Amino acid sequence: MPQMAPLLWLYLFSFFLISLFLFMIMNYFITPYSKVEASSLKTLKTDKDWKW
């Protein structure tokens, strides 16, 4: 759209680059949650209560 000011495109591009860099930096430093292992969720109970 040529009727828009050229500086507006520069501001939009700089805002996009700054937000992209912030997003990448935050993804680098913030680690995801550690997953719970399936072996810790299993019970070690050997006898079955529902069997006689």
Backbone as a printed PyTorch tensor [residue, N CA C, xyz], in Angstrom:
tensor([[[  0.8460,  -1.1780,   0.0000],
         [  0.0000,   0.0000,   0.0000],
         [  0.8860,   1.2340,   0.0000]],

        [[  1.0290,   1.8710,  -1.1210],
         [  1.9920,   2.9730,  -1.2160],
         [  1.5630,   4.2260,  -0.4660]],

        [[  0.3020,   4.3330,  -0.0910],
         [ -0.1110,   5.5580,   0.5810],
         [  0.3460,   5.6040,   2.0370]],

        [[  0.7620,   4.4550,   2.5780],
         [  1.2430,   4.4530,   3.9530],
         [  2.6730,   4.9860,   4.0050]],

        [[  3.0110,   5.5840,   5.0950],
         [  4.3380,   6.1870,   5.2400],
         [  5.4090,   5.0990,   5.2820]],

        [[  6.5390,   5.3280,   4.6370],
         [  7.5990,   4.3100,   4.6700],
         [  8.1490,   4.0600,   6.0660]],

        [[  8.1160,   5.0770,   6.9120],
         [  8.5910,   4.8610,   8.2760],
         [  7.6960,   3.9150,   9.0610]],

        [[  6.4290,   3.8610,   8.7130],
         [  5.5280,   2.9420,   9.4000],
         [  5.9480,   1.5020,   9.1530]],

        [[  6.3590,   1.1850,   7.9230],
         [  6.8140,  -0.1610,   7.6260],
         [  8.1000,  -0.4720,   8.3780]],

        [[  8.9430,   0.5210,   8.5240],
         [ 10.1690,   0.3200,   9.2830],
         [  9.8630,   0.0480,  10.7530]],

        [[  8.9100,   0.7730,  11.3300],
         [  8.5090,   0.5470,  12.7120],
         [  7.8700,  -0.8190,  12.8890]],

        [[  7.0410,  -1.2160,  11.9370],
         [  6.4110,  -2.5250,  12.0170],
         [  7.4440,  -3.6490,  11.9050]],

        [[  8.3970,  -3.4740,  11.0080],
         [  9.4440,  -4.4840,  10.8380],
         [ 10.3340,  -4.5720,  12.0700]],

        [[ 10.6890,  -3.4350,  12.6420],
         [ 11.5160,  -3.4580,  13.8520],
         [ 10.7560,  -4.0560,  15.0240]],

        [[  9.4640,  -3.7750,  15.1390],
         [  8.6580,  -4.3780,  16.1900],
         [  8.5800,  -5.8870,  16.0070]],

        [[  8.4280,  -6.3420,  14.7870],
         [  8.3970,  -7.7710,  14.5100],
         [  9.7260,  -8.4300,  14.8730]],

        [[ 10.8410,  -7.7970,  14.5060],
         [ 12.1460,  -8.3830,  14.8170],
         [ 12.4070,  -8.4290,  16.3150]],

        [[ 12.0520,  -7.3720,  17.0170],
         [ 12.2680,  -7.3410,  18.4630],
         [ 11.4160,  -8.3930,  19.1560]],

        [[ 10.1560,  -8.5210,  18.7410],
         [  9.2980,  -9.5230,  19.3620],
         [  9.7640, -10.9380,  19.0130]],

        [[ 10.2790, -11.1360,  17.8070],
         [ 10.8020, -12.4520,  17.4350],
         [ 12.0310, -12.8080,  18.2610]],

        [[ 12.9330, -11.8630,  18.4390],
         [ 14.1220, -12.1180,  19.2500],
         [ 13.7600, -12.3650,  20.7070]],

        [[ 12.8100, -11.6180,  21.2360],
         [ 12.3770, -11.8540,  22.6130],
         [ 11.7590, -13.2360,  22.7700]],

        [[ 10.9650, -13.6380,  21.8050],
         [ 10.3610, -14.9670,  21.8410],
         [ 11.4260, -16.0540,  21.8100]],

        [[ 12.4280, -15.9000,  20.9470],
         [ 13.4850, -16.9030,  20.8590],
         [ 14.3320, -16.9430,  22.1230]],

        [[ 14.6030, -15.7910,  22.7090],
         [ 15.3850, -15.7420,  23.9420],
         [ 14.6120, -16.3720,  25.0970]],

        [[ 13.3190, -16.0900,  25.1700],
         [ 12.5180, -16.6910,  26.2350],
         [ 12.4170, -18.2030,  26.0810]],

        [[ 12.3120, -18.6870,  24.8510],
         [ 12.2750, -20.1310,  24.6360],
         [ 13.6020, -20.7860,  24.9650]],

        [[ 14.6850, -20.0670,  24.8120],
         [ 15.9910, -20.6350,  25.1230],
         [ 16.1970, -20.7560,  26.6280]],

        [[ 15.7840, -19.7410,  27.3850],
         [ 16.0740, -19.7300,  28.8110],
         [ 15.0110, -20.4110,  29.6630]],

        [[ 13.7980, -20.4920,  29.1870],
         [ 12.7390, -21.1340,  29.9630],
         [ 12.6430, -22.5860,  29.5160]],

        [[ 12.9070, -23.5010,  30.4340],
         [ 12.8640, -24.9170,  30.1030],
         [ 11.4650, -25.4580,  30.3570]],

        [[ 11.0350, -26.4450,  29.5980],
         [  9.7140, -27.0270,  29.8510],
         [  9.7040, -27.8310,  31.1340]],

        [[  8.5050, -28.1570,  31.5900],
         [  8.3700, -28.9330,  32.8100],
         [  8.9420, -30.3300,  32.6070]],

        [[  9.5190, -30.8580,  33.6770],
         [ 10.0380, -32.2210,  33.5890],
         [  8.8750, -33.2030,  33.6370]],

        [[  8.9380, -34.2000,  32.7820],
         [  7.8600, -35.1710,  32.6910],
         [  7.9680, -36.1670,  33.8360]],

        [[  6.8120, -36.6020,  34.3150],
         [  6.7760, -37.6070,  35.3770],
         [  6.9870, -38.9640,  34.7310]],

        [[  7.9000, -39.7260,  35.2840],
         [  8.1890, -41.0360,  34.7120],
         [  7.0390, -42.0000,  35.0040]],

        [[  6.7790, -42.8850,  34.0670],
         [  5.6820, -43.8380,  34.2270],
         [  6.0000, -44.8750,  35.2940]],

        [[  7.2740, -45.1590,  35.5380],
         [  7.6340, -46.1680,  36.5330],
         [  7.3140, -45.6840,  37.9460]],

        [[  7.3430, -44.3830,  38.1630],
         [  7.0320, -43.8900,  39.4990],
         [  5.5320, -43.8970,  39.7690]],

        [[  4.7230, -43.9580,  38.7110],
         [  3.2810, -43.9700,  38.8980],
         [  2.7420, -45.3650,  39.2040]],

        [[  3.4950, -46.3990,  38.8780],
         [  3.0360, -47.7600,  39.1160],
         [  3.1720, -48.0940,  40.5950]],

        [[  2.1850, -48.8230,  41.1040],
         [  2.2530, -49.2580,  42.4980],
         [  3.0470, -50.5530,  42.5800]],

        [[  3.7350, -50.7270,  43.6680],
         [  4.5430, -51.9200,  43.8590],
         [  3.7980, -52.9850,  44.6510]],

        [[  2.5210, -52.8200,  44.8050],
         [  1.7070, -53.7570,  45.5660],
         [  1.5100, -55.0280,  44.7440]],

        [[  1.8960, -56.1700,  45.3030],
         [  1.8400, -57.4060,  44.5330],
         [  0.5260, -58.1630,  44.7420]],

        [[ -0.0400, -58.1140,  45.9370],
         [ -1.2910, -58.8430,  46.1440],
         [ -2.4720, -58.0630,  45.5860]],

        [[ -3.4130, -58.7730,  45.0210],
         [ -4.5560, -58.1300,  44.3880],
         [ -5.7490, -58.2450,  45.3120]],

        [[ -6.3270, -57.1020,  45.6490],
         [ -7.4130, -57.0750,  46.6200],
         [ -8.7140, -57.6470,  46.0570]],

        [[ -8.8810, -57.6120,  44.7510],
         [-10.1390, -58.0370,  44.1820],
         [-10.1970, -59.5500,  43.9570]],

        [[ -9.0850, -60.2420,  44.1340],
         [ -9.0720, -61.7010,  43.9920],
         [ -9.1100, -62.3440,  45.3600]],

        [[ -9.7970, -63.5060,  45.4520],
         [ -9.9200, -64.1850,  46.7630],
         [ -8.8160, -65.1510,  46.9010]]])
